[in-house]
Amino acid sequence: MPQKNVRKELSLKWLELFQICAQKGSLQTAAKEAGLTVSTVSHHLRSLEDHLGVELFNHSRRPMVLTQKGQIFLRNIDDALYAIRKAAAEASTSSISGASYLRLGTVEDFDSDIIPELAAYLLESMPHCDFLYHTASSHTLIEMMRNRQLDLGIASNPTEQFRDLQERQLLQDPYVLVLPLDIEQSISDIFEGQTKLPFLRFSSDLIIARQIESQLRRLGVSSPPKFECSNNQTLMAMVAAGAGWTISTPLLFSRAKRFHPKLRMHRFPSKGFGRTLALMKTPDCSQSLFELVDDKVRTLMSTHAIAPIHKSYPWLADSFKLIS
């Protein structure tokens, strides 16, 4: 009696690799991210296409391009994979104390006081957990979360909404002027470039720099880039030394405690604007862990940043605050 052909069951690994390849457009990049060889990834994709009986990629094109049926398939499995990852995360870490691995990333704004206390708190709450902590710019952290290289991240709230990340706004952080304490010129003269004191700015590849530049263009304010820096502490040191002035935020100012005796914050002289910091998570991170970090970070921000700044600069009470 002839044996029937047994059709392989649809593999979750096929779907995950298909999604990565569709997002990256490269077998090599997908293989590196998945920790597999290129030939293994290619084999899984072919198995998926054979199972479905359709071509999902135009294999003659480089970078990889989805066929029309491939685009439809991707839209349908995105939601399914999101639901699977979320369910798996909730099931595996229903007990916080049993969590085994956490990859957390933040912008450098939290390095000095908040992150050390948060790390100690998480180690106590999750004694069997291995932690990886990463500091980077906001756009890098967001990209790492989207690539599943981080589970949680605190960064500037992106203007673009990403369906694969859950976010919760944490902090309203307005832009202010930071000047040397003993400066004699008026704020308006300095802001409008009527003095020799140069504007020291954040590096143009940072989200914070793009927000500031966009606002200055709307106001018709321009100044030649004399000094750019990606490090907040360096900018504050330069201003404290009388080398220039900068546009920053109260949270960033709060980190530069050693320079405070030589610095002064001032209201932004035109229409106020600011940035929003948010806590974000991937579908692989449990909601219970997300809530735990959110609650603790809010407490630490209030203690180490908001309360001291409000005491010294009470005019910031309405604009520098937690978002409920």
Solvent accessible surface area in square Angstrom, and as a share of the most:
residue,aa,sasa,rsa
1,M,226,1.01
2,P,123,0.77
3,Q,167,0.74
4,K,169,0.72
5,N,154,0.79
6,V,133,0.76
7,R,164,0.60
8,K,135,0.57
9,E,155,0.69
10,L,82,0.41
11,S,32,0.20
12,L,79,0.39
13,K,89,0.38
14,W,17,0.06
15,L,20,0.10
16,E,44,0.20
17,L,2,0.01
18,F,0,0.00
19,Q,13,0.06
20,I,24,0.12
21,C,0,0.00
22,A,25,0.19
23,Q,105,0.47
24,K,58,0.24
25,G,11,0.10
26,S,29,0.19
27,L,33,0.16
28,Q,119,0.53
29,T,61,0.35
30,A,0,0.00
31,A,4,0.03
32,K,178,0.76
33,E,66,0.29
34,A,35,0.27
35,G,65,0.62
36,L,63,0.31
37,T,83,0.48
38,V,58,0.33
39,S,81,0.52
40,T,48,0.28
41,V,0,0.00
42,S,37,0.24
43,H,110,0.49
44,H,39,0.17
45,L,5,0.03
46,R,109,0.40
47,S,16,0.10
48,L,0,0.00
49,E,9,0.04
50,D,113,0.59
51,H,31,0.14
52,L,59,0.29
53,G,63,0.60
54,V,44,0.25
55,E,101,0.45
56,L,2,0.01
57,F,2,0.01
58,N,53,0.27
59,H,57,0.25
60,S,101,0.65
61,R,122,0.45
62,R,171,0.62
63,P,97,0.61
64,M,23,0.10
65,V,49,0.28
66,L,30,0.15
67,T,36,0.21
68,Q,140,0.62
69,K,123,0.52
70,G,0,0.00
71,Q,85,0.38
72,I,77,0.39
73,F,36,0.15
74,L,32,0.16
75,R,153,0.56
76,N,102,0.52
77,I,13,0.07
78,D,27,0.14
79,D,84,0.43
80,A,48,0.37
81,L,1,0.01
82,Y,62,0.24
83,A,56,0.44
84,I,77,0.39
85,R,33,0.12
86,K,84,0.36
87,A,62,0.48
88,A,57,0.45
89,A,7,0.05
90,E,57,0.26
91,A,80,0.62
92,S,84,0.54
93,T,27,0.16
94,S,91,0.59
95,S,62,0.40
96,I,36,0.18
97,S,58,0.38
98,G,47,0.45
99,A,3,0.02
100,S,73,0.47
101,Y,118,0.45
102,L,1,0.00
103,R,50,0.18
104,L,10,0.05
105,G,0,0.00
106,T,0,0.00
107,V,10,0.06
108,E,43,0.19
109,D,8,0.04
110,F,1,0.00
111,D,52,0.27
112,S,59,0.38
113,D,45,0.23
114,I,7,0.04
115,I,13,0.06
116,P,69,0.43
117,E,76,0.34
118,L,1,0.00
119,A,43,0.33
120,A,62,0.48
121,Y,68,0.26
122,L,2,0.01
123,L,96,0.48
124,E,144,0.65
125,S,30,0.19
126,M,0,0.00
127,P,85,0.54
128,H,138,0.62
129,C,9,0.05
130,D,94,0.49
131,F,68,0.28
132,L,75,0.37
133,Y,88,0.33
134,H,65,0.29
135,T,56,0.33
136,A,24,0.19
137,S,28,0.18
138,S,9,0.06
139,H,73,0.32
140,T,50,0.29
141,L,0,0.00
142,I,10,0.05
143,E,88,0.39
144,M,33,0.15
145,M,0,0.00
146,R,88,0.32
147,N,26,0.13
148,R,51,0.19
149,Q,90,0.40
150,L,0,0.00
151,D,14,0.07
152,L,0,0.00
153,G,0,0.00
154,I,0,0.00
155,A,0,0.00
156,S,3,0.02
157,N,27,0.14
158,P,14,0.09
159,T,137,0.80
160,E,108,0.48
161,Q,127,0.56
162,F,34,0.14
163,R,147,0.54
164,D,24,0.12
165,L,15,0.07
166,Q,55,0.24
167,E,50,0.23
168,R,74,0.27
169,Q,76,0.34
170,L,0,0.00
171,L,1,0.00
172,Q,65,0.29
173,D,0,0.00
174,P,17,0.11
175,Y,4,0.02
176,V,2,0.01
177,L,0,0.00
178,V,0,0.00
179,L,0,0.00
180,P,6,0.04
181,L,100,0.50
182,D,122,0.63
183,I,47,0.24
184,E,164,0.74
185,Q,74,0.33
186,S,55,0.35
187,I,47,0.24
188,S,58,0.37
189,D,58,0.30
190,I,1,0.01
191,F,14,0.06
192,E,103,0.46
193,G,52,0.50
194,Q,123,0.55
195,T,31,0.18
196,K,202,0.86
197,L,29,0.14
198,P,28,0.17
199,F,8,0.03
200,L,3,0.01
201,R,25,0.09
202,F,7,0.03
203,S,22,0.14
204,S,75,0.48
205,D,83,0.43
206,L,25,0.12
207,I,26,0.13
208,I,14,0.07
209,A,5,0.04
210,R,118,0.43
211,Q,46,0.21
212,I,5,0.02
213,E,43,0.19
214,S,32,0.21
215,Q,11,0.05
216,L,8,0.04
217,R,166,0.60
218,R,169,0.62
219,L,62,0.31
220,G,67,0.64
221,V,29,0.17
222,S,106,0.68
223,S,38,0.24
224,P,111,0.70
225,P,93,0.59
226,K,147,0.62
227,F,60,0.25
228,E,75,0.34
229,C,21,0.12
230,S,68,0.44
231,N,55,0.28
232,N,0,0.00
233,Q,53,0.24
234,T,55,0.32
235,L,0,0.00
236,M,1,0.00
237,A,35,0.27
238,M,58,0.26
239,V,0,0.00
240,A,13,0.10
241,A,85,0.66
242,G,39,0.37
243,A,41,0.32
244,G,0,0.00
245,W,10,0.04
246,T,0,0.00
247,I,1,0.00
248,S,0,0.00
249,T,0,0.00
250,P,0,0.00
251,L,1,0.01
252,L,6,0.03
253,F,3,0.01
254,S,9,0.06
255,R,33,0.12
256,A,0,0.00
257,K,106,0.45
258,R,192,0.70
259,F,30,0.13
260,H,54,0.24
261,P,98,0.62
262,K,127,0.54
263,L,4,0.02
264,R,104,0.38
265,M,3,0.01
266,H,52,0.23
267,R,148,0.54
268,F,17,0.07
269,P,59,0.37
270,S,47,0.30
271,K,160,0.68
272,G,57,0.54
273,F,38,0.16
274,G,38,0.36
275,R,12,0.04
276,T,34,0.20
277,L,0,0.00
278,A,0,0.00
279,L,0,0.00
280,M,1,0.00
281,K,4,0.02
282,T,2,0.01
283,P,2,0.01
284,D,54,0.28
285,C,5,0.03
286,S,3,0.02
287,Q,49,0.22
288,S,41,0.26
289,L,8,0.04
290,F,0,0.00
291,E,70,0.31
292,L,37,0.19
293,V,0,0.00
294,D,10,0.05
295,D,95,0.49
296,K,46,0.20
297,V,0,0.00
298,R,41,0.15
299,T,75,0.43
300,L,6,0.03
301,M,0,0.00
302,S,39,0.25
303,T,80,0.46
304,H,45,0.20
305,A,3,0.02
306,I,17,0.09
307,A,58,0.45
308,P,58,0.36
309,I,6,0.03
310,H,46,0.21
311,K,180,0.76
312,S,66,0.43
313,Y,11,0.04
314,P,93,0.58
315,W,70,0.25
316,L,2,0.01
317,A,46,0.35
318,D,120,0.62
319,S,33,0.21
320,F,0,0.00
321,K,82,0.35
322,L,54,0.27
323,I,40,0.20
324,S,150,0.97
